[in-house]
Amino acid sequence: MTTAAPQSTFLATRRGKLTLMLLCAVGFLDFVDTSIVNVALPSIRHNLHFSVQNLQWVLSGYLLTYGGFLLLGGRAADLLGRRRILVTGTALFALSSIACGLAQSSGTLIGARLVQGLGAAMMTPAALSILTTSFNEGSDRLKALGAWGALAGLSSGVGVLLGGLLSGGPGWRWVFFVNPPISVLVLLATFRLIANDKRRAKLAHFDTGGAILVTGAMLLAIYALVRAPEVGWNTTRTIAELGGVVVLLLSFLANERRHANPLVPLSIFRIKGLAAADATQIIAMAGFYSMFFFVTLYMQNVLHFSPTRAGVSYIPVTVGVAISAGVCSKLFARTGTRPIMVAGALLAAGGVYWLSRIPVDGSYLTDLLPGLMIMSIGLGAVFVGVQTAANAGVPPDKAGLAAALINASFQLGAALGLAIFSAVATSRTNHLLAVHIAVPAALTSGFHLALLVSSLFLVAAALIALRATNTRGEPVSSVEPEVALDLNPVPAIEGV
């Protein structure tokens, strides 16, 4: 009697490793473009003659369409073919990046950034859903999601680092020109490594009404959050916009309950812990993204760091995130994701609180580096934990939707954090300037308050994470159930 040799998992094969590298590269490319332009903004403003009010749209334009179209992109990947959506999104991302780099006016750059966000909204959920359906063994799934979460966490620090090196070296246009060559490599690898899954739905049965309603709600929500600090939170315009978001969301929910083939089957929220993981991502990302924004402004506008020096200052952060993510992804099988998420959020809150005490005449080594390192360890833990928990127990036919939900949480959190904390910082800074406090002191005081509130958001994220799934990498069935469709036809701060 012979004993059959144990079959190796997909991740153990050469093709599996290359596939994981490809999919993580897609996510990393999209995430990095959320922050890579931060350090380049002063150069962009000077070269293209941006007004202070319009400069925020170089950041916010990408967040607007990226977050606004994620749910549509994720469901389209599930129903129309994941490779098809990934390829289309990557091509659009590459072409719009070229347009960004060649832009000769502020309007052209903002328009190209809007299209770039649309491409990313197709790429990210398609790639993450391919990852979760390809690596469906328990150990494979933990390692693959851990790698994805680690790169998502690294993206903010690496984005600022690359933005500083490129804008301080060959120039700000290379912040965008680095994307097309990488996109070409992604396309070539996609055709070679990813099977061409067939279309699983007919366009005639697509939930067009739901797509319009939820996309409109997401776009209006992010737009309202981005504009609120400038036009005022209590103005008729802001109240009307936020009221419009509520109306669109209620209409969307009503549509989804009635539609035979809903864009977002509400049953997905019955998956244990998914909503809590998404909510944790929103609140945590509000704190993390804003922290990078304000610390970078502090380095450049108060400490007078050059773009290159500001970028290089984040190298320790990327190392800390990488180490933390690697260690935490190995701990999941023993502890589960929940303790890692909670501990990571609390640790990050402590690091951001440290940063909220930065002085006007601060030193990088004593005032910034310790807080950044503490924060980076927490960041790595939160991101790998959230990505794993949000995709645990999701059936393959809804993998794209689950991927879109967690990534929409990323973008919505970033927009929410910038809106709220920029308003806080701006109010404090403008008040001090009005009583003739020096600009550096006024700016620093505004950053103090914004970073303090950011740390409180991270504490709140830890509390929400207590409700998330404590997954240890349970395997997910690789048999896809039938789909119903087949059966039934950044705000400006004064002084910046």
Secondary structure as GFF3:
##gff-version 3
##sequence-region A 1 496
A	DSSP	three_ten_helix	10	12	.	.	.	ID=ss1
A	DSSP	alpha_helix	14	32	.	.	.	ID=ss2
A	DSSP	alpha_helix	41	48	.	.	.	ID=ss3
A	DSSP	alpha_helix	52	68	.	.	.	ID=ss4
A	DSSP	alpha_helix	70	80	.	.	.	ID=ss5
A	DSSP	alpha_helix	82	102	.	.	.	ID=ss6
A	DSSP	alpha_helix	106	134	.	.	.	ID=ss7
A	DSSP	alpha_helix	138	168	.	.	.	ID=ss8
A	DSSP	alpha_helix	174	177	.	.	.	ID=ss9
A	DSSP	alpha_helix	179	193	.	.	.	ID=ss10
A	DSSP	three_ten_helix	203	205	.	.	.	ID=ss11
A	DSSP	alpha_helix	208	231	.	.	.	ID=ss12
A	DSSP	alpha_helix	236	258	.	.	.	ID=ss13
A	DSSP	three_ten_helix	266	270	.	.	.	ID=ss14
A	DSSP	alpha_helix	274	301	.	.	.	ID=ss15
A	DSSP	alpha_helix	307	312	.	.	.	ID=ss16
A	DSSP	alpha_helix	315	335	.	.	.	ID=ss17
A	DSSP	alpha_helix	337	355	.	.	.	ID=ss18
A	DSSP	pi_helix	364	368	.	.	.	ID=ss19
A	DSSP	alpha_helix	369	390	.	.	.	ID=ss20
A	DSSP	three_ten_helix	396	398	.	.	.	ID=ss21
A	DSSP	alpha_helix	399	434	.	.	.	ID=ss22
A	DSSP	alpha_helix	439	465	.	.	.	ID=ss23
A	DSSP	alpha_helix	484	487	.	.	.	ID=ss24
###
